[in-house]
Amino acid sequence: MRLDIDPDMSQVEDRRGMPGGGMAVGGGLGVVGLIVVVLMNLLGGGGGAGYDVNSGLNQFPAGQQQGGAPLDQNASQADQDLARVVTHVQRTWDEKFQQAGRQYEKTQIVLFTQGVQTACGSASSAVGPFYCPGDRKVYLDQSFFKELETRFGAGGDFAEAYVIAHEFGHHVQTVLGIEPQVRKAQQEDPDSANELSVRMELQADCLAGVWANVAYAEGNRSTTDTAELSDADISEALTAAEAIGDDRLQQRSGGEVNPAEFTHGTSEQRQTWFTKGFKSGAMDTCDTFKGDI
């Protein structure tokens, strides 16, 4: 993967080395996830389903938030590469939203070590990467990437980019007003919480695929060399998606595969929805709430 863009360091907040942590409460790509549901069509207009799009945003237990600083312009190459991914992902969504007549709200990814305090409460690194709708930020302990490579056999720069793009997919859901409706629907129908959580996570995988489509297309147009992705890069993302499916994770833990406990989707489902977004490049492909998944 190659992204020849100037990284916007202000989109990356550095809290590494700061004290924090505790019980993980976030929702994201890792084993532990925030159970969420959604009943509106992506970019379907209005509040969908009759729910208040502003409901639920302040329902997390308040955490004593920390303040970090933007990445330094002399940051390491790895940090600069991460900032390039974040910059490109958010630029893509800004353009997609403009095309749809909507406004995208840029946010930040927060880098931390071991634990962090957020508007969603405290979280330890055990949660994996996650998104907190309370402060609308993505959180990442970069040690997760090493675990992804050594424990799950899913390393590579584009596997890491897929992880980041998935979490920003959750931000897209929040900006669109999906997430607050999600929370309300979960409260009203807790028996469906896990199934609808899966649909929410698969939608984020699909949105990551939409971003990958844009980056891939840029690298195959003669008029630009901003980005360059290869088929091998896409394979890295699919390998990562396969490695962290609920069924694979349950098998790794030594237990039986229990679909009733799924919150993120099977390996096959995660690969399928990333691929749908990648092949189409269209947000409306990512309606995971109609029909079978």
N, C-alpha and C positions, 0 to 999 in steps of 0.2 A: 504494500500500500504506500502511495505517495500523495501527500497533500502539499502543494506548493502555494500556501497562503500565509500571510502574516498572522501569527497567533495573537488573539486578543487576550492578554494576560488578565484583564479585569474580569473575565468570565470564569476564572479559576481562583478560588479562595483557599489560602494555605493555612490550615490549622494543625499541621503535623507537629508533634511534640508537645501539644497543649494537653493538659489533663482533661479527662472526661470519661464518658462511657457508663456502663451499667447494663441493665436488661435491654436487649434489642427490641425496638418497637416499630421499626420502619417496615416498608414494603418494597421489595425489589426483586432482583434477579436471583438472590440466594435461596437457601433452604427455608429460612424464616421469612414469611411474607405477610404484609397487611392484607386482610381479607376485604376485598372491595367488589362492588357490583355496578352495573351500568345498564340503563334501559333506554338510551337515546341513540339515534343513528349518528355516526360521525359526520360532522358538519351538516347536521340535519336541520339546523336553524332553531332559534328560540330555546326554550327550556326542555323540549321533548317531554314526554310522559307526564307533563303537568307539574314537575318538581321545581322547587326554587333552586336556581343554579348557584346561589350563594350559600345554600345551607351546608352545614357540616364542616366548614373550613376551620372553625375555631373549637372543635370538639376534642382535640387531642389534649392530654394532660400537659400543662405548660412546663417547659423545660427552661432552665437558666442558660440562655444561649451564650455561646462564646463568640468573640469577634476575631476573625483572622485578617490576613492582608492579601492583596492580589499577588500572584506570582511575580517574582522579580524578573526584569528583562534579561538578566543574566542566569536564568534558571537552567537546570540541566537539560540535555537534549531530550531525555525521556519526558520531562515535564513540558517542554516546548511542544513535543509531538502530541501529548495529551491535549494541550491547549489548542492545537490546530484542529484536532478532531472535534472538540467542543465548539470551536468557532465555526467550523464547516457545518456541523449538525444544526446549530442555531441559525446560521445564515440560510440553510435550506428551508427550515420551517418558517422563517420570516418571509421568504419568497413564496412558499406554498400558501401561507395564510393570505398574503396580498392577492394572489391569484384567485382566492376564494372570497375576496372582499372582507376579510377579517384582519385583525391585528394580533400579531404574535408578541408575547411579552418575554423578552430574554431574561435568563436567570443565571445562576452560577452553579458550578460543581465545587464542592468543598472537599478538600483532601485532608484526611486525618489519620492518626495512628492509634490503634487499640480501642479508642472510644471517643465519643463526641456528644455534646449537648446540642439539641435541636429544638425547634418549636414543637416537635412531636415527642419530646422527652429525651431521655438518654439512650444511646445505642452503642453496643460494642461491635468490634470488627466481625464477630461471629455471624451477624446478620447478613454480611455480604454487602454489595452495593445496594443503595436504596434511595428512594425519593420521598421527601417529606412535604406533603401538600400544605402543612401549616405555615411553612416559610418559603415554599415553592423552590426548594433547592435539592440538588442531587448530592449524595454523600458517598464517598469512596475512600476506603483504605486500600492503597495500591498493593498491599500484600495479597489481596484476593487474586490478582493476576498470576502471582507465583503459584498459588494453590490451584488455580485453574489449569496451569500448565503441568505441575508435578503430580497433583492428585487425580486430575480428571483427563490429563493428556490432551488438553485443548489450548495450547499456547499459540502465540503469534500476535502481531500487531493488529491485525484486523479482528481477531477474536476479542481483543481488548476494546477495539472500536465498537464492535457489536454490543458489548456490555454497556458501554457509555450511551450508545444510541438508544438502547432499550430503556434506560432510565429516563432519558430525555423524552422518550415516547410517553412516559407517565406525566411529564410536565405538559406535553401537548394535550393530554386528556384533561388535565386540570384547567388549562387556559380555555379549552373549548367548553368548559362547564360540565364535563362528564363526571369528573371525580366527586363533586359534592352530591350529585344525584345518586351516584353509586352508593355513597355512605347511607343515604336515606333509604334506598331500596334494600340495602343489607339489613338495616334495622327493622324494616317492615316485613321482611321475609328471610329470617336467619337460616331457615332450612335450606335455602338455595345459595347461601353465602359462598360455599366452596366452589360450586359449579360456576357461579358468576365471577368469582375471583379468577378462575382459570380463563374465562373469556376475556377478562380485563387484561391479564398478563399476555395472552396470545395477541391481543390487539397491539400491545406495546412492542411485541416481536415483529408484527407486521409493519408497524410504523418505522422500526429500525430498518426493515427491508426497503421501505420507501426511500429513506435517506441513502441507503447503499445504492439504489438504482440511480439516484442523481449523481453520486460520486462516480459510479461506473460509467455513466453516460458521458460525463465530462472528460473522462480519460480516453473516450473513443470518438471524440469530435476533433476534427482537424483544426478548429478555431481556438482551441484552448488546451492548455496542459496543466490546469489548476489541480486536477486530481487524476490519479491513475490507480485503478484497481484491476486485479487479474482474477481469473477463475479460481486460482489457488487461494486468493484472499476470501472469496465467497465461501469456499470449502472450509476455511478456518472458522467462519461464523457458523456454518452448519454443524461443524464438529462441536463447537461450544454449545450450541442449542441442544444438540443430542446429549451431551454430557450432563447437562443440568436439568433434564426432564424429570418430572416427579417420579416416574416409574424407575428410571435409572438410579435416582437418589435413594429411593426406598430399597432397591436391590442392594445398593452399596452398604446400606445400614444393616443389612442382614435380615431384614424383615420381609414379609410378604407384600406384594404389590396390592395396594388398597385404593382403588379409584375414588372412593368416598372421601379420602383424605387429601386428594390432589388440590393444590392451590395455584399452580403455575402451568400445568399441562404436561402431557407426555412428551418424550423426546420427538416422536413423530409429529405431534401437533405443533411443537415449537418450530421445527424445521419447516413444516408445511406453511405456516403463517408468515414466517420470515421470507420464504420463497415467493409467496403470493405478493407481498409488498415489493420485493425486489423485482419481480418480473413486470409488475404493472406500473410501479412508480406513482400510483394514485392512491390518495388517502381513502377514497370511498371503497376501495378494495378491502379495507381493514375493518369492515363491520362484522365482528365476530359474534354478534348477538342475534343473528338470524340463522335459523337452521342448525344443522349439525356442525360440529367442529372437529 
